Amino acid sequence: MSSFSKKLLQWFDQYGRHDLPWQQQMTPYRVWVSEIMLQQTQVKTVIPYYERFMRSFPTIEALASASQEAVLSHWAGLGYYARGRNLHKSAQYIVEYHQGVFPTKFENIVALPGIGRSTAGAILSIALNQRMPILDGNVKRVLSRYFALEGWTGERKNEQVLWQKADDLTPSKRFNDYTQAIMDLGATVCTRSKPRCQACPMIKTCLARQTDQVQSLPTPKPKKLKPIKQAYFLILENTQGQVFLQQRPQKGIWGGLWSFPEFDSRQACLEQIKMDESQADVTQSLVEWDSFRHTFSHYHLEIFPMVVKSVQNQAIQWEGQWVCRQSLGMDEATLGLPAPTTKLIKLMRP
């Protein structure tokens, strides 16, 4: 075992996280769900989602037999919704081809939708104590600083070097503890901003610390100016306090979730409901709220809410459904909603 691994495990025994929900009654299924939720999401954000998800879907069979709407309603607000769809698809695949038992071989796990090399390694290591290196965002940051590796970690050549380092440092025993330990170190000590170097067990051997590069490593991804797109949300409310929602296509942003009808322009929005700006009834019934911005990883979306109340149900012939807005966004809600939709619904409440 390397000195790095020894120090890390000693630190983990004293300071690591040992009481996370997925560490209790540990199974490959419970670890798998946690690893998918933790992709690009912090532990403190994941915990309440994870606990609610596991109460509703305690087994692979329960997840596989649930509807996509039920699964995504438990994912709403967590972001990166393809994770939830892939989790559902994978559960159905496991039931059909693995008799409902989570696979224990790397090649079978990495073949599941939404699971890459690092996630598969984490599941095998943490849940089944197999020796598998991992390379998630936390580990990339720890290794980049420890070895003072320059260059964006997303570049193939740099990632290959990091994988080799990760494999070299993974010890020949206590695989599950080591995997959790290096993730914990990155999440709680070797953080992206304001790292707590004085609390790090590697402070004397970290090359970034020795060369005063802690703040500059890992090398940031080259920045690109994010484009700004526009979307007009038509918010229709009837006299019963229901709002009209449509299910979004499976592919694209918010795939499979329910949201307000969306249009590329104000005029297209008005034409869809057969309104003409010059008519008096439009100016009386249509209210245009202030726009707001929702940011994705690759672009900004400027949202323009257009609200029409007291709509007659029979006047709307589009595909979708009327839903009581008071129940939307609650824990018992059966429809998954994107964050901007939930925000707008809350603004409508008296």
C-alpha positions as CSV (number, residue, x, y, z in Angstrom):
1,M,0.0,0.0,0.0
2,S,1.4,3.4,-1.0
3,S,1.9,6.1,1.7
4,F,-0.9,8.1,0.0
5,S,-3.3,5.2,0.5
6,K,-2.2,4.6,4.1
7,K,-2.6,8.3,5.0
8,L,-5.9,8.5,3.3
9,L,-7.4,5.5,5.0
10,Q,-6.1,6.7,8.4
11,W,-7.7,10.0,7.8
12,F,-11.0,8.3,6.6
13,D,-11.2,6.2,9.8
14,Q,-11.2,9.4,11.8
15,Y,-12.8,12.0,9.7
16,G,-14.6,10.3,6.8
17,R,-18.3,10.1,6.3
18,H,-19.7,6.8,7.7
19,D,-23.4,7.5,8.2
20,L,-24.6,8.5,4.7
21,P,-28.0,6.9,3.9
22,W,-26.6,4.6,1.1
23,Q,-24.0,3.3,3.6
24,Q,-26.7,1.8,5.7
25,Q,-28.1,-1.6,4.7
26,M,-25.7,-1.4,1.8
27,T,-26.6,-3.2,-1.4
28,P,-25.5,-2.7,-5.0
29,Y,-28.9,-1.2,-5.8
30,R,-28.7,1.4,-3.0
31,V,-25.2,2.3,-4.0
32,W,-26.1,2.5,-7.7
33,V,-29.0,4.9,-7.1
34,S,-26.7,7.1,-4.9
35,E,-23.9,7.2,-7.4
36,I,-26.3,8.2,-10.2
37,M,-27.8,11.0,-8.1
38,L,-24.4,12.2,-7.0
39,Q,-23.2,12.8,-10.5
40,Q,-22.7,16.6,-10.7
41,T,-24.7,17.0,-7.5
42,Q,-23.6,17.6,-3.9
43,V,-24.3,15.1,-1.1
44,K,-26.3,17.6,0.9
45,T,-28.6,18.1,-2.0
46,V,-28.9,14.4,-2.8
47,I,-29.8,13.1,0.6
48,P,-33.5,14.1,0.8
49,Y,-34.1,13.1,-2.8
50,Y,-32.4,9.7,-2.2
51,E,-34.4,9.0,1.0
52,R,-37.7,9.8,-0.7
53,F,-36.7,7.8,-3.8
54,M,-35.8,4.7,-1.8
55,R,-39.0,4.9,0.2
56,S,-41.0,4.8,-3.1
57,F,-38.7,2.4,-5.0
58,P,-37.0,0.1,-2.4
59,T,-36.0,-2.6,-4.9
60,I,-35.0,-2.9,-8.5
61,E,-38.3,-4.6,-9.2
62,A,-40.3,-1.7,-7.7
63,L,-38.3,0.8,-9.8
64,A,-38.7,-1.2,-13.0
65,S,-42.5,-1.6,-12.6
66,A,-43.1,2.1,-11.8
67,S,-44.1,4.6,-14.6
68,Q,-41.7,7.0,-16.0
69,E,-43.9,9.8,-14.7
70,A,-43.6,8.5,-11.1
71,V,-39.8,8.2,-11.4
72,L,-39.3,11.7,-12.8
73,S,-41.7,13.2,-10.2
74,H,-39.2,12.0,-7.6
75,W,-36.3,13.5,-9.7
76,A,-37.9,16.9,-10.2
77,G,-35.6,19.6,-9.0
78,L,-32.5,17.4,-9.0
79,G,-31.6,18.4,-12.5
80,Y,-29.9,16.4,-15.3
81,Y,-33.1,14.4,-15.9
82,A,-31.5,11.9,-18.3
83,R,-30.1,10.3,-15.1
84,G,-33.6,9.5,-13.9
85,R,-34.7,8.2,-17.2
86,N,-31.6,6.0,-17.6
87,L,-32.0,4.7,-14.0
88,H,-35.5,3.6,-14.9
89,K,-34.5,2.0,-18.2
90,S,-31.6,0.2,-16.5
91,A,-33.9,-1.2,-13.8
92,Q,-36.2,-2.6,-16.5
93,Y,-33.2,-4.1,-18.3
94,I,-31.9,-5.7,-15.1
95,V,-35.3,-7.3,-14.4
96,E,-35.6,-8.6,-18.0
97,Y,-32.0,-9.8,-18.5
98,H,-30.5,-10.3,-15.0
99,Q,-33.6,-11.7,-13.2
100,G,-33.8,-8.5,-11.1
101,V,-30.4,-8.9,-9.6
102,F,-27.9,-6.1,-10.1
103,P,-25.0,-7.4,-12.1
104,T,-21.6,-7.9,-10.4
105,K,-19.3,-7.9,-13.5
106,F,-17.8,-4.6,-14.7
107,E,-18.7,-5.2,-18.4
108,N,-22.4,-5.9,-17.5
109,I,-22.6,-2.8,-15.3
110,V,-21.0,-0.4,-17.7
111,A,-23.4,-1.6,-20.5
112,L,-26.3,-0.2,-18.6
113,P,-27.6,3.3,-19.7
114,G,-26.1,6.2,-17.9
115,I,-23.2,4.2,-16.3
116,G,-19.6,5.0,-17.3
117,R,-16.3,3.5,-16.1
118,S,-16.0,5.5,-12.9
119,T,-19.6,4.9,-11.8
120,A,-19.3,1.2,-12.5
121,G,-16.1,1.1,-10.5
122,A,-17.6,3.0,-7.6
123,I,-20.5,0.5,-7.4
124,L,-18.3,-2.5,-7.5
125,S,-15.8,-1.1,-5.0
126,I,-18.2,0.3,-2.4
127,A,-21.0,-2.3,-2.6
128,L,-19.0,-5.4,-3.4
129,N,-15.4,-4.5,-2.2
130,Q,-13.9,-5.2,-5.6
131,R,-10.6,-3.4,-6.5
132,M,-11.7,-0.8,-9.0
133,P,-10.2,2.6,-9.5
134,I,-12.6,5.5,-9.9
135,L,-12.2,9.0,-11.4
136,D,-15.1,11.3,-10.6
137,G,-14.8,15.0,-10.3
138,N,-13.6,14.9,-6.7
139,V,-10.9,12.4,-7.5
140,K,-9.8,14.3,-10.5
141,R,-9.3,17.4,-8.4
142,V,-7.4,15.5,-5.6
143,L,-5.1,13.8,-8.0
144,S,-4.5,16.9,-10.2
145,R,-3.4,18.8,-7.1
146,Y,-1.5,16.0,-5.5
147,F,0.6,15.4,-8.6
148,A,0.4,19.1,-9.8
149,L,-0.9,17.9,-13.2
150,E,-1.7,20.8,-15.5
151,G,-4.1,20.8,-18.4
152,W,-7.9,20.4,-18.5
153,T,-8.9,17.0,-17.0
154,G,-11.5,16.5,-19.8
155,E,-8.8,16.2,-22.5
156,R,-8.3,12.5,-23.4
157,K,-4.5,12.5,-22.8
158,N,-4.9,14.2,-19.4
159,E,-7.7,11.8,-18.4
160,Q,-5.6,8.8,-19.3
161,V,-2.8,10.0,-17.0
162,L,-5.3,10.5,-14.2
163,W,-6.7,7.0,-14.7
164,Q,-3.2,5.6,-14.4
165,K,-2.6,7.6,-11.2
166,A,-5.9,6.5,-9.8
167,D,-5.1,2.8,-10.5
168,D,-1.6,3.1,-9.1
169,L,-2.8,4.5,-5.8
170,T,-5.8,2.1,-5.3
171,P,-4.6,-0.3,-2.6
172,S,-4.8,-4.1,-2.5
173,K,-7.2,-4.1,0.4
174,R,-10.0,-2.1,1.9
175,F,-11.2,-1.1,-1.6
176,N,-14.6,0.1,-0.4
177,D,-13.2,2.3,2.3
178,Y,-10.5,3.7,0.0
179,T,-13.0,4.6,-2.7
180,Q,-15.3,6.4,-0.2
181,A,-12.2,8.0,1.4
182,I,-10.9,9.7,-1.8
183,M,-14.3,10.9,-2.7
184,D,-14.8,12.3,0.8
185,L,-11.4,14.0,0.7
186,G,-12.3,15.8,-2.5
187,A,-15.8,16.7,-1.2
188,T,-14.9,17.9,2.2
189,V,-11.3,19.0,2.3
190,C,-9.8,19.3,-1.2
191,T,-12.7,21.4,-2.4
192,R,-12.9,23.4,-5.6
193,S,-12.9,26.8,-3.8
194,K,-11.4,27.5,-0.3
195,P,-9.8,24.0,0.1
196,R,-8.9,23.2,3.7
197,C,-5.3,22.3,3.2
198,Q,-4.4,22.4,6.9
199,A,-6.9,19.6,7.5
200,C,-5.5,17.4,4.6
201,P,-3.5,14.3,5.4
202,M,-1.5,15.0,2.2
203,I,-0.4,18.5,3.1
204,K,3.3,17.5,3.3
205,T,3.4,15.6,0.0
206,C,1.0,17.5,-2.2
207,L,2.9,19.0,-5.1
208,A,0.3,21.7,-5.7
209,R,0.7,22.9,-2.1
210,Q,4.5,22.8,-2.4
211,T,4.5,24.9,-5.7
212,D,1.6,27.2,-4.7
213,Q,-0.7,25.9,-7.4
214,V,-3.7,24.8,-5.2
215,Q,-5.9,27.6,-6.4
216,S,-5.0,27.2,-10.1
217,L,-5.4,23.4,-10.2
218,P,-7.2,21.5,-11.7
219,T,-6.9,23.6,-14.9
220,P,-10.3,25.0,-15.7
221,K,-12.2,24.0,-18.8
222,P,-11.6,26.5,-21.6
223,K,-14.5,28.9,-21.4
224,K,-16.9,29.4,-24.2
225,L,-19.5,32.2,-24.3
226,K,-22.8,30.6,-23.6
227,P,-25.5,31.5,-26.1
228,I,-28.9,32.9,-24.9
229,K,-32.0,31.3,-26.2
230,Q,-35.6,32.4,-25.7
231,A,-38.7,30.5,-24.7
232,Y,-42.3,31.8,-24.2
233,F,-44.3,29.8,-21.7
234,L,-48.0,30.0,-22.1
235,I,-49.6,29.6,-18.7
236,L,-53.3,28.8,-19.0
237,E,-55.5,28.6,-15.9
238,N,-59.1,27.7,-15.9
239,T,-61.8,28.8,-13.4
240,Q,-61.2,25.6,-11.3
241,G,-57.7,26.6,-10.5
242,Q,-56.2,24.1,-12.9
243,V,-53.3,24.8,-15.2
244,F,-52.6,23.3,-18.6
245,L,-49.5,21.2,-18.9
246,Q,-47.9,19.2,-21.8
247,Q,-45.4,16.4,-21.5
248,R,-42.1,17.2,-23.1
249,P,-40.4,15.0,-25.7
250,Q,-38.2,12.2,-24.3
251,K,-35.1,13.8,-26.0
252,G,-33.9,17.3,-25.3
253,I,-34.1,19.4,-22.1
254,W,-36.4,18.2,-19.4
255,G,-37.2,15.1,-21.4
256,G,-40.3,13.4,-20.2
257,L,-41.2,16.1,-17.7
258,W,-44.4,18.2,-17.7
259,S,-44.4,21.9,-18.4
260,F,-46.3,24.8,-19.9
261,P,-46.7,24.9,-23.7
262,E,-43.6,26.5,-25.0
263,F,-43.1,28.8,-28.1
264,D,-40.1,30.4,-29.8
265,S,-41.7,33.8,-30.1
266,R,-44.5,35.9,-28.6
267,Q,-46.4,36.1,-31.8
268,A,-46.3,32.3,-32.2
269,C,-47.6,32.0,-28.7
270,L,-50.5,34.3,-29.5
271,E,-51.3,32.7,-32.8
272,Q,-51.5,29.3,-31.2
273,I,-54.4,30.2,-29.1
274,K,-55.9,32.2,-32.0
275,M,-55.5,35.6,-30.5
276,D,-54.7,38.8,-32.2
277,E,-52.8,41.6,-30.4
278,S,-55.1,44.2,-31.8
279,Q,-58.2,42.8,-30.1
280,A,-59.3,44.3,-26.8
281,D,-60.0,40.9,-25.1
282,V,-56.4,39.9,-25.5
283,T,-55.0,43.0,-23.7
284,Q,-57.6,42.4,-20.9
285,S,-56.9,38.7,-20.3
286,L,-53.3,38.3,-21.2
287,V,-50.7,39.2,-18.6
288,E,-47.0,39.2,-19.4
289,W,-44.8,38.6,-16.4
290,D,-41.2,39.7,-16.2
291,S,-38.8,37.4,-17.9
292,F,-36.2,35.4,-16.0
293,R,-33.1,33.3,-16.9
294,H,-32.5,29.6,-16.3
295,T,-29.0,28.5,-17.0
296,F,-28.0,25.1,-18.4
297,S,-24.4,23.7,-18.7
298,H,-24.2,24.8,-22.4
299,Y,-26.6,27.8,-22.7
300,H,-28.9,30.3,-21.0
301,L,-32.6,30.2,-21.5
302,E,-34.5,33.4,-21.2
303,I,-38.1,32.6,-20.2
304,F,-41.0,34.9,-20.9
305,P,-44.2,33.9,-19.0
306,M,-47.5,34.7,-20.6
307,V,-50.5,34.2,-18.4
308,V,-54.1,33.8,-19.4
309,K,-56.7,33.1,-16.7
310,S,-60.3,32.0,-16.7
311,V,-59.8,29.8,-19.8
312,Q,-62.6,27.5,-21.0
313,N,-61.3,24.0,-21.0
314,Q,-63.1,23.1,-24.2
315,A,-61.3,26.0,-26.0
316,I,-58.0,24.1,-25.7
317,Q,-57.7,21.3,-28.1
318,W,-54.0,20.6,-27.8
319,E,-52.4,17.4,-26.4
320,G,-51.9,17.7,-22.7
321,Q,-53.9,17.8,-19.5
322,W,-55.4,20.1,-16.9
323,V,-53.9,19.7,-13.5
324,C,-54.8,21.3,-10.1
325,R,-51.9,23.7,-9.5
326,Q,-52.2,23.5,-5.7
327,S,-51.0,19.9,-5.8
328,L,-48.1,20.5,-8.2
329,G,-44.6,20.6,-6.7
330,M,-45.8,18.8,-3.5
331,D,-44.3,15.5,-2.3
332,E,-47.4,13.6,-3.4
333,A,-47.3,15.1,-6.9
334,T,-47.4,12.4,-9.6
335,L,-45.9,14.6,-12.4
336,G,-42.3,15.6,-12.7
337,L,-41.8,19.3,-13.3
338,P,-38.8,21.3,-14.4
339,A,-37.6,23.9,-11.9
340,P,-38.8,26.9,-13.9
341,T,-42.3,25.4,-14.1
342,T,-42.4,24.8,-10.4
343,K,-41.2,28.4,-9.8
344,L,-44.0,29.9,-12.0
345,I,-46.6,27.7,-10.3
346,K,-45.5,29.0,-6.9
347,L,-45.8,32.6,-8.2
348,M,-49.4,31.9,-9.2
349,R,-50.5,30.8,-5.7
350,P,-52.4,33.4,-3.7
